[in-house]
Amino acid sequence: MNVIVTGGCGFVGSSLCLYLKNKIKKIKILSLDNLSKEYSRRNQKILKKNNIENKIINVGNFNQMKNIKFKADVIIDCSANPSVEASKRNMTKIIESNFLSTVNILEKTSHDKSKLIFLSSSRVYPINDSYARFKKYLNTGKLSSYDENDNTDGPKTMYGFTKFSSEELIKEYKYSNNIDYIINRCGLISGPGQFGKVEQGLVSLWMWKHINNSKLKFIGHKGSGKQIRDVLFIEDLCRLILIQIKEFNNLKNNLFCIGGGKKNIIDLVKLTEICSKISKKNIIISKVKKTSNYDIPYYVSSIDKINKFSGWKPKKNLIEGLKELFEWMTKNKKQISRYFQ
Ligand SMILES: NC(=O)c1ccc[n+]([C@@H]2O[C@H](COP(=O)([O-])OP(=O)(O)OC[C@H]3O[C@@H](n4cnc5c(N)ncnc54)[C@H](O)[C@@H]3O)[C@@H](O)[C@H]2O)c1
């Protein structure tokens, strides 16, 4: 089986390449990645050691993509800049890396008759809806989860807009060019291999700062640390994508919400408690009351549809996932410290 993973040198892409290489006999994987993240070069080396080639190209550039002659049975799109704040600073760049890349991937999918698995984002939902759900949660203690049919109309950040536009374009290509796809609308993902920063990769950043006895901040939402997310650990996502490759025909042409679900929700206060317990460190956390207009206080995924279609649900709970992250970080501390802020 031939597989292309775009963004194969990123956090999700590299984990996926290594996982699939290990699980599928006679698989040939080609990663397409322009090494735009500091850690992408490190991941490229790891892929090479595992006989996975990375071609350094900009997936958002039509001519560069046209030169890729490798025909894939499956194309998995993991190339994007997933930072919401970065998408505010450089809107045209984000359109190229997150949307034009989808255009070019769809052209290749259509030309080579490949199957497409696309990683979308929970940030396709409007910002104001998150605030409404957060308020309700604080008032009643009741959790509501986002599903595939929830409203996507309204400002959602430039990042969310590019992911939503990509989703829509994929459906358009299905209609016009009869491609087959699976869209995974993912919530927060974490785990070994993630180099968290304030802007992206919060769970990983939290654990790293604990291990290193550094300071952290509860940013936004009055500095309460009550903002909520569900966490999906990377191994569970890789396991899902393997299922989707194997059972593509049963799952195709569907959009699924993917995440840790209600059982794996966490706020920053609870995350601090767990990181503190695992690392045996108590660190100073200050409060920043001002909230970015791109931030949201609440997101929890409904994973009912994917569970109904495939039987998949996350196996790793929060404690197991965070312990695994801690072990990876402490074991590789010296080599990886340069990739954290
Ligand atoms: N990490 C999360 O919590 C999360 C949550 C929801 C969705 N996603 C989605 O998952 C995918 C992977 O995210 P990640 O966390 O691995 O991000 P990442 O930044 O770690 O990896 C992205 C990789 O894509 C590459 N890339 C970016 N633009 C490119 C371009 N134009 N051409 C070639 N390569 C390019 C980068 O160099 C990087 O190696 C993204 O599509 C993202 O939107 C991630």
The ligand as an SDF file (V2000), in Angstrom:
LIG
                    3D

 44 48  0  0  0  0  0  0  0  0999 V2000
   -2.4580   19.4020   17.3440 N   0  0  0  0  0  0  0  0  0  0  0  0
   -3.7280   19.5820   17.5700 C   0  0  0  0  0  0  0  0  0  0  0  0
   -4.1570   19.7290   18.7440 O   0  0  0  0  0  0  0  0  0  0  0  0
   -4.7270   19.5960   16.4360 C   0  0  0  0  0  0  0  0  0  0  0  0
   -6.0860   19.6900   16.7390 C   0  0  0  0  0  0  0  0  0  0  0  0
   -7.0120   19.6910   15.6970 C   0  0  0  0  0  0  0  0  0  0  0  0
   -6.5890   19.5730   14.3830 C   0  0  0  0  0  0  0  0  0  0  0  0
   -5.2590   19.4870   14.1110 N   0  0  0  0  0  0  0  0  0  0  0  0
   -4.8550   19.3820   12.7080 C   0  0  0  0  0  0  0  0  0  0  0  0
   -3.9270   18.3200   12.5820 O   0  0  0  0  0  0  0  0  0  0  0  0
   -2.9700   18.6290   11.5750 C   0  0  0  0  0  0  0  0  0  0  0  0
   -1.5760   18.4310   12.1290 C   0  0  0  0  0  0  0  0  0  0  0  0
   -1.3480   19.2930   13.2510 O   0  0  0  0  0  0  0  0  0  0  0  0
   -0.0130   19.2080   14.1050 P   0  0  0  0  0  0  0  0  0  0  0  0
   -0.3660   19.4940   15.5090 O   0  0  0  0  0  0  0  0  0  0  0  0
    0.7140   17.9870   13.7430 O   0  0  0  0  0  0  0  0  0  0  0  0
    0.7630   20.4800   13.5340 O   0  0  0  0  0  0  0  0  0  0  0  0
    2.3500   20.6670   13.3470 P   0  0  0  0  0  0  0  0  0  0  0  0
    2.5520   22.1310   13.1840 O   0  0  0  0  0  0  0  0  0  0  0  0
    3.0910   19.9630   14.4080 O   0  0  0  0  0  0  0  0  0  0  0  0
    2.6340   19.9190   11.9880 O   0  0  0  0  0  0  0  0  0  0  0  0
    2.2920   20.4360   10.7380 C   0  0  0  0  0  0  0  0  0  0  0  0
    3.3830   20.0690    9.7550 C   0  0  0  0  0  0  0  0  0  0  0  0
    2.9640   20.5350    8.4760 O   0  0  0  0  0  0  0  0  0  0  0  0
    4.0500   21.1600    7.8490 C   0  0  0  0  0  0  0  0  0  0  0  0
    3.5230   22.1700    6.9460 N   0  0  0  0  0  0  0  0  0  0  0  0
    2.8140   23.2750    7.2530 C   0  0  0  0  0  0  0  0  0  0  0  0
    2.5010   23.9580    6.1350 N   0  0  0  0  0  0  0  0  0  0  0  0
    3.0300   23.2550    5.1100 C   0  0  0  0  0  0  0  0  0  0  0  0
    3.0620   23.4480    3.7000 C   0  0  0  0  0  0  0  0  0  0  0  0
    2.4770   24.4990    3.1310 N   0  0  0  0  0  0  0  0  0  0  0  0
    3.6990   22.5380    2.9390 N   0  0  0  0  0  0  0  0  0  0  0  0
    4.3020   21.4580    3.4970 C   0  0  0  0  0  0  0  0  0  0  0  0
    4.3080   21.2180    4.8230 N   0  0  0  0  0  0  0  0  0  0  0  0
    3.6700   22.1170    5.6130 C   0  0  0  0  0  0  0  0  0  0  0  0
    4.8920   21.7570    8.9500 C   0  0  0  0  0  0  0  0  0  0  0  0
    6.2490   21.9340    8.5570 O   0  0  0  0  0  0  0  0  0  0  0  0
    4.7320   20.7320   10.0630 C   0  0  0  0  0  0  0  0  0  0  0  0
    5.7760   19.7880   10.0470 O   0  0  0  0  0  0  0  0  0  0  0  0
   -3.2770   20.0440   11.1070 C   0  0  0  0  0  0  0  0  0  0  0  0
   -4.0320   19.9720    9.9260 O   0  0  0  0  0  0  0  0  0  0  0  0
   -4.1300   20.6080   12.2070 C   0  0  0  0  0  0  0  0  0  0  0  0
   -5.0150   21.5830   11.7220 O   0  0  0  0  0  0  0  0  0  0  0  0
   -4.3220   19.4870   15.1060 C   0  0  0  0  0  0  0  0  0  0  0  0
  1  2  1  0
  2  3  2  0
  2  4  1  0
  4  5  1  0
  4 44  2  0
  5  6  2  0
  6  7  1  0
  7  8  2  0
  8  9  1  0
  8 44  1  0
  9 10  1  0
  9 42  1  0
 10 11  1  0
 11 12  1  0
 11 40  1  0
 12 13  1  0
 13 14  1  0
 14 15  2  0
 14 16  1  0
 14 17  1  0
 17 18  1  0
 18 19  2  0
 18 20  1  0
 18 21  1  0
 21 22  1  0
 22 23  1  0
 23 24  1  0
 23 38  1  0
 24 25  1  0
 25 26  1  0
 25 36  1  0
 26 27  1  0
 26 35  1  0
 27 28  2  0
 28 29  1  0
 29 30  1  0
 29 35  2  0
 30 31  1  0
 30 32  2  0
 32 33  1  0
 33 34  2  0
 34 35  1  0
 36 37  1  0
 36 38  1  0
 38 39  1  0
 40 41  1  0
 40 42  1  0
 42 43  1  0
M  CHG  2   8   1  16  -1
M  END
$$$$
